[in-house]
Amino acid sequence: MKYLALITALLSLLIGCSDRQASQVAAPVVAAADINAGKAIAEAQCKGCHGLDGRAANDEIPHLAKQTEKYLYASLLAYKEGKRTHAALRDMAAHMSDADMRNVVAYYAGLPALPAAPGEKVPEVAVSDYEKGKVAAAACVTCHQEAGNSKTPGMPSLAGQHPVYLIAAMQAYKGGSRNMPEMKAALHKLNQTELENIALYYALQTPKQAPVPTVGDAVAGEPLTANCGGCHGLKGVSTDPAVPSLAGQDAQYLKSAAKLYKDGARRLEVMHKAVAAASEKELEDIAAFYAMQQPAAPKVEKTVSVQQAVEICDHCHGPGNDNPAIIIPKLDGQNKGYLIKALREYRDDQRRSSMMHKMSMFYNDPMIEQIATVYAGRPKR
């Protein structure tokens, strides 16, 4: 709650990180293990969740069969030291000796690979959220024009607005708190993900300045905007994702929107108080001032496609990364439900890994599900 420049930068960091991990993040040397003793521990303590064959009992639990021995050992050690928070596993690991841990992880790491889950077919050509938004936004061209830069007086431009604000505005039209039947009709069939895609598309378009206003005095309007800058930014370029930029917007639209807030037709108390005492002439002057300012787009990047995301993940988790000195789990053939759960936890910063959080923080739920489908459908290595 999917950024290409950020992901690319992180990828470069990640590639460099792999070499460092090999020398700096190696697990403790594991002594020769007793597989039979490990099986006995698995029989007594682990099979209820992970099975004797290493297959997870449900979608909240990872498969352990043929997982890397050092990763499993490091995970158990993290539970034992309280660095991972699962209560039952922390209690179980706390009562294990170091030899017990080495034996049980050796048992699971030595099991044969599980058959790959059938999974859902992922499109051969994965389409980014940006491209999906571009397709969906075709229905908006009639009013908001190509790329969201309106040329119609009284009609707002959408190009360069922050996606958070655009999503909130579309939700308000869809829900009826902004009373405009045409917008409600256009949006009522769209789900949340589709609204997000449209918002991302428009946010990434270059905003163009509206035509010179025919009414209002921009010079007189500037001092009247003293209170507006606190929310809408210097000269109308907002730095708050929830607040729209006014710079370069159509003056007629700005005036009509301000009047809606003044009259209470749009309900936002802070806006009502800001314009309640303004005269018709003052609203025209304020609108003229903002219309004459240079617009600027927010710092938002395109999301990567599922295919690109998987390629990035494969730099650490994919084939060819079986270096036993690096503590990284194998994902191929893993439980799909568990992968979805883990990725959501990393994305939402509920699981400790700054790198994984940064890599996944822009992934929405459908994208996470598709990434998990790819890995669950691969044969276990």
N, C-alpha and C positions, 0 to 999 in steps of 0.2 A: 501495500500500500501507500520497471523495465527503460541519452546517454552514451552514445557511441564513443565520443572523445574520452569520457571517463573510463569506460570499459577498456579502450585501447591502451590508455595510460596504465591502468591496473594490470593489463596483460603483460606489458613490458616489465613492470615491476615483478610480476609473478614468474616470468621466465627467468629473470635474474635471481629471483628468490629460490628457485629450485636448486641452483648450484650451491647457494649458501646453506640450504636445508641439509644437503647431503653431508656437510662437514660440521654444522652447528646444531642440528636438531635430531641427531641420531638417538635411537632408544638405547637403554642400557643393554649391554651384551647379555643375551639370554643363554643360560647354561643348558646343557643337555636335559631334555624333559622326559618325563615318564608318561607316555601316551595312555597307558592303561589306568594310571592314577587319575589322569585328566578326565578320562571317560567316566570314572566313578564319581568325580565331582560334578560333571555335567549331568549324570543320571540323578544325583541327589539334589542338585541346586538349580540347574540351568534349563533342563529339558521342558519344563512347564511353559517357558516363554520362547526359548530358542530351539527346542527339539534336540533329540540326539543326533539327527542328521543335519543340524544347523539351519533348519528352515523355521522362519518366524511363525509364531502362532497367530498373529494378526497384523494389520497394517500399521500399528503403532510401534512395531518392533523390527529391528534389522535382522536380516539373515547373517549368520556367522560362518557358514561353510566356506572354506577356502579363502577366508579373509586373511590379510597379511598378519603374520604372527606378531610382529613388533607393534603394529597398530592396535591389535586386540590387547596386548600387554599394556601399552601406554594408556588405553582407555580404562582398563581395570585399575591401573595405578591412579588415574585421575579420580575415579570414584573413591578409592581407598583414602586419598589425601583430601577429599572434599572439594575438588575442583569441578567435578560434575555433580549435579544436584539430585539425581534420581534416588529417592529415599531407600527403596528396596535394594538397589544395586550398591549403594554406599554401605548399607548394613552388611550385605553379603561379602563385599570386598574387604571390609574392616576385619572380618573374622578369618580371612584367608592369609596364609603365610606366603612369602614370595615364591616358594616352590610350588604351592598350590596354584597360584596365578599362572606361573609358567607352564605347569602341566595342563591346565584346562585350555589355555589359549593354543598350546601346541596341538591338543586334540582337535579343536575346531578348525584350526588352520590346515590341518592335514586331511580333513574330510574331502571327499570328491565334490566337484562343482554341482550345484543344483541345476536342473534344466531351466533354461531361460523362460521367463514369463511371456505369454503371448503378447500382452500389452496392446495398446491402440496404435494404429498406423499413424505415424507423423507425416505430414505433407512433405514430399521430396523437396519442394521449394518453400521454405518457411518464410512467411510474410511478416514484416515488422509491424508493430502497432502504428507507427507513423504512416506506413503505406495503407493500412486498413482505414485509418482516419481520413486519409486523402480520398479514398473511394467513397466513404460515407459522407464526406463533406460536399460531394458533388450535388447533393440535394439542396445545399445552402446557397449555391451560386446565384440563383435568381435574385435573392435579396442582398446578400453580402458580397457579391461579385467574386471574381477569380482571386484566389489566394486570400480572401477575406478582407480586401481593401475596398470598402464601399465607395461608390461614386454617387450614390443617391442621397440627396439631402434628407436628414432625419433618420437615416439608417446607420447604425454603428458599424465601424470596422472591427473585425475580430483579430486581424493579423497582429502578432506580437504581444497579445495579452497572455498573462501567465495561465497555464493550464488549470491550476487550482481555482482561480477565479472563474474561468470559463465553465468548468464543471459545476461549480456552485450556482452560476447563473442559469445554466441549462436545467439543473435540478429544480430551481425555483420556477421556471416556466413550465416544466413538466408537471410539477406538483400543484401549480396554480397560485402560489404565493406571489408570483409576478403574473399579473392578469393580462395575457395576450393570447387569445384563442389560436391564432395562426402558429405561434411557436409551440403551444401545447400540442396541437395536432401534428406538427412536424416531429416532435420528440417522444410522443407517448409510447411508441413501439420500441424505442431504443433502450437497451439495458445499460448498466453502469459501465461495463467494459467498453461499449461502443461510444458512450459519452466521453470517456477518458481518451479514446483514440482520436476522436474529432478534436477535442481540446488540445491534444499534443500536436496534431497537424497544424492547427491555426497558430499555436504558440510559436511554431518554428517558421512561420512566414514572416518576411520582412515588412514591417509596417511602413506605410507611406503617409505623408502629411495630407490632411484634408484640404480641399480648395479654400482659398481665402474667404472668410465669412463675410456675408453681405450686410449683416447687422451686428451691433455691438462694438465697443471700443476696447481693443486689447490693452492699450496703455492704461486706461482707467480700470480695467479688470485686474491688472497685476496685483495692486495692493489689497484687493478684495479676496485674494487667494491665500492670504497669510495663514489662515487656519486650515485650509485645504491641504497644504504641503505636509502637515503632520502625518496624514494617512496616505496621500496620493504621491508623495515624493517631490523632490525639487523639480519645479517646472512641469509637474504632472507625470513624471516617470517613476512609477511605483517600484519599490523594492520589497514590498510585502506581497507574497504570493496570493493572499486572499483579497487584495485591494486592486481595482483596475487602474491601469495607466490612462491618463486623460490627454496626454500630449499628442497633438496631431489629430485628435478625434474630431468628427463632424460637429460643428458648433450648434447646429439645429438639434441634433440628437442630445448633446450635452445639456442644452437648455430644457428640452422636454423631459429628460430624465430627472433633472434637478427639481422641476415642477412637480413631478410625481412624488418625489420624496417630501417636498414641501406640503403638498396636499394630503399626504398620508396614503396615497394609492400604492406606493411602494413602502413597505414597512421596514425601516431601519432607523432606530431612534437616533443614532449618532448623526446620520445624514439629515434627518428631519430637523434636529436642533441647529445644524450647521447652516441650513438655508431658510429656516422658518421666517426670519426677519428680512430676508433679501427681497428687494423690489424686482419687478419685471426687468427693468433696465439693468440692474446689477447682475441678474442672472445672465442676461445677454452679454454683458461685458466680461464676466468670468468665463463664459463659454468661448467668447472670441479670443481671450488670452490663451486658453489651453489649445484651441484649434491652431494657433500660430506657432506652437512649440514643436520642436523636433522630436518625433517619437523614437523609442528605442525598444528593442525586443529583449525579453528576459533571457537569462543564461540557462537554457534548457537544450538538451541534446536528443537526437533520435535514439530510440531504443534499438537494441540489436535483435536480430531474428533468433528463433530457437536454434537454428543450425549454427549461427555464429556463437551463441552462448555455449553450446555443447563443445564446439571447437576450442573455446577458451578453457572450459572445464577440463578438457582432455589433456591440456598441457601438464596438468598434475595427475589427473585421475584416469587418463586414457591409456590405451595400449602403448607399450614401450616405456612406461613409467613404473617398472617393477623393482626399482632399486631398493634392496632390503635395508639400506642405511637411512631411508627417508620414511617418516611416520605419516603416511597418507593412505587413507582407505581406498580399496577398490570399490567402484560403483557398478561395474558391469554385472547384471544379473541380480542386483539388489532388490529388495522388496519395494515396489513402487509406492505404496502407501507410506512407508517409512521415509523414503527419499523426499516425498512431498512435505511430510511433517518436519523433517530436518531442515530443508531449504527454507520453509516458512519461518522456522525459529531463527535461522541465521539472518534472514531478511529483516525480521522484526527485532533483531538484536536481543533475542532471548537465550541465545546460545553463544558461548564465548569464543569468538574468532573474529578479530577486526578485519582480517582479509576477506573471510567469507561474507561478512556483513556488507563490506564495500562492493563485493562482486555481485551480490544478489539484491541490494537494497531497492533497485528499480524494477524488479521482476514482479509482475502481477500474478494472481493465482493461476489463470489459464496457462501462462508461460511456464510456471513452475511445474504444473502437471505434465506439460509436454516434454520438458527436460527429463523429468522422472520417467516418463514413458520410454524415452530413448534408452536410458541406462538400464531400466528393468528388462527391456526387450533384447538386450545384448547377451550373448552367452558368457557365462562366468569364465574368467581367465584363471 
